[in-house]
């Protein structure tokens, strides 16, 4: 969307300079502690997914974060050991027509 006339960036900039306004500055925020960041992460996950990520699904006891694993190879090794990698692909039920898109090679709905 483009703005012309009064609402254009050029016009707004000229008005701001004429009024003597300073450009907006970036505010510095103090460093937050790691424990506060962990609590904020858990609170946001709970808000979005309506599930407490730090609550044990079996006993409803509190859990704590030990580590974040970000390396794909390590994640693959752990999931392979647990028997959930690679994800098992199920065939469609018998009698259901399946169309594969020639352009992408994926199943078309």
N, C-alpha and C positions, 0 to 999 in steps of 0.2 A: 504494500500500500504506500502510495506517495502522498505527501502533504504539500500543498501549494499555498502561496499567499501567507496569511497570518500564522498558520500552523506549521510552516516549513521550518526545517532546522536552521536555515540561514536567518530567517526573520526572528525566530526565538533567540538565536545567539546574539543578534544585534540588539534586541530589546534587553537582554540580560546584561550586555556590556554597558548600555546606556543607563541602566539602573544601578550599575556598580556592583552587581552580585558576583561573589566569588564562585568559581566552579566547585562542584561537589567534590569533597575529598573522601578518600577511603578511610574508614574508621579502623583503628587498631584494636583488636580484641585480645585480652590476656589469654595466655595459654591455659587450657583446661587440663585437669588431671586425667590420667588414664582411667581411673575408676569412674569419674564423672562421664567420660566418653562411653564407657561400657554400659553404664546405666541409661544414657541417652539412646544408645543403639538398641538396647532391649526394649525400652519404652516405645520407640518408633516402630519396631517390628510388631509389638503388641497392639499398637494403634491400627496399623495397616492390615495385618492378617488376623487380628482378634485371637491370637494365640501367644501365650507367654513363652518365649524361647528359652528362658532360664528356669523352666518348671519341668520336672521329670514327667514324661507321659505315663510311666508305669506306677510310680508311688506318689506323685504330686509333690515330691520334695524339691528343694532348691538345687539347681545345678550351677556350676561356675565355668567360665571359659578358661580352658587350659592353653589353647593355641589356635591361630588361624592358619589353615593350610592353603597356600595359594599356588603351589607348583603343580601343574597338570599331571606330571608323571607320578608324583607321590599320591595324588588323589586317585589316579588309575590303579596303582598298586593296592591301596587300601580297599577300594571297591571290588577289585578282583579277588582279594583275600576273603571278603565278605560274601562273594558269590553273586554280586549284583552288577558286575561289569563284564562284558557288554550287556546292555539292557536286552532282554529277550523280546524279540519281535514276534507277535502272534499272527497267525494267518487269519484271514477273514473267515467267518462261518461259511460252511458249504451252501451253495445256492445263491450267494450274494454276488451280483455282478461287480467286477472291479475294472476300472478303466485307468490305464497308465498314460499320463501325458507324454507324448513323444518329445516335446520341447524340453521338459525338465526331468523326465524319468521318474516323477513322483506320482503317487496315486491321486487321481482326480476325483473329487467328490461329486 
